[in-house]
Amino acid sequence: MSIIADLHIHSKYSRAVSQKMDLFEIGNWADKKGINLVTTGDWTHPLWLRAIKQNLKEISPGIYKLAKQKTKFILTTELSSIYTQGDKVRRIHNLIFSPSVEVVEKINKELQRRGANLLSDGRPILGISSKNLLALLLEIDENILLVPCHIWTPWFSLFGSKSGFDSIEESFGELSQHIYAIETGLSSDPIMNWQIKDLENRSIVSFSDAHSGPKLGREATVFVSTSASPVANFSYNDIVGAIRQDVGSKLKIGYTIEFFPEEGKYHWSGHRVCGIRYNPKEVKEKGTNCPVCHRPLTIGVENRVIDLSERVLSNENLLQVKNSAGLTFVYDKEKTKRPFVSLVPLLEILLEVNNNSPTKAGAEYERLVSPSQTEFDILMKKTYEDIEKLGGKNLRRAIEILRQRRVCVDPGYDGVFGKVKIFNGSQITIDGQEKASPDQKKQLELF
């Protein structure tokens, strides 16, 4: 048994989040997606914590469940630390794992005692450094886990170009040994993170950071048993043990499910207001200021990774292995890292198959997804023959292209999401006819 987990999302109490995002909406979408374990998120907010305590029942230590839904819940939340260090304002987001509601209440009490306004937002702003926050949490309970969020995002992350650091030690000092994992974020994938020496022995996890139900599972981490025996029941300590790579843990990270990083909204550098977008080569040639307004560009994730890398991995350093369903797993050549797969959400695929009609795509999504057939089943497990029976030849072709990593992406920059093309990227029209590709100067064919 594998456990597909999405452990970074937000509730309706966070800014810019759908007001539908209550526990039942989260559980409903997690069931549709095929997510086995999802986070509550936002447990620092008093009203959300009250809803958690009223509606979730603990079924094993640190694991919770709603009465009539399949998906299990765990307690994690994102905290925003804004502080000054080294004559620079730092804006760092960290994901906090708690083993119980009781520990959550202790954390909230200590944050309030230090002046945090927990009612202001589901992702509260703290004037506490990442290092001091970690020290505080470990003092409360050694089973708490801190994972730096979306570590390359320019504005709010550990390695961000605008307010981050150049190393984990620079941020966490002597407590760096307690940073067991990092979250990739939408604009990077494991290949990019494998290039960073600081991350060589740390786990790489991926989660959606969803602000609405349909966005759940756009990135996820899959946990598997460390033995031949499947794990039917698991606890908080099993999940955290897998992330920490504890010897004797009955779970481990099997692989991660990733966005194509070019689709992330900070992959390339640029200036959205002036319509300027640069790839790393152009940044090197043209500089880091906008040629229109002369203000600094927002330096993207790919540039930042290159700046901090000791080596650059090319296709020759990677292995692509297809499973029995034709799904491509990407490994490092030595197979010392956990592999990953890259997916496009089913609703985005259906939009392209249905000529960008949201109404048709939404109706088809609801028809295809059922309690016995989840989104991840369709994207990763169903045979091509079954997919054709379910959704027709065009959906089959789209899933084939996706599983073979033949999509094409127009890269995102400075807050603008990239655009995935399945049929154009593979030079195949909706009706399956080969055609000459349009101008793809700004598109990247992946692998």
Order of alpha helices (4+ residues) and beta strands (2+ residues): beta-alpha-beta-alpha-beta-beta-beta-beta-alpha-beta-alpha-beta-alpha-beta-alpha-beta-beta-alpha-beta-beta-beta-alpha-alpha-beta-beta-beta-alpha-alpha-alpha-alpha-beta-beta-beta
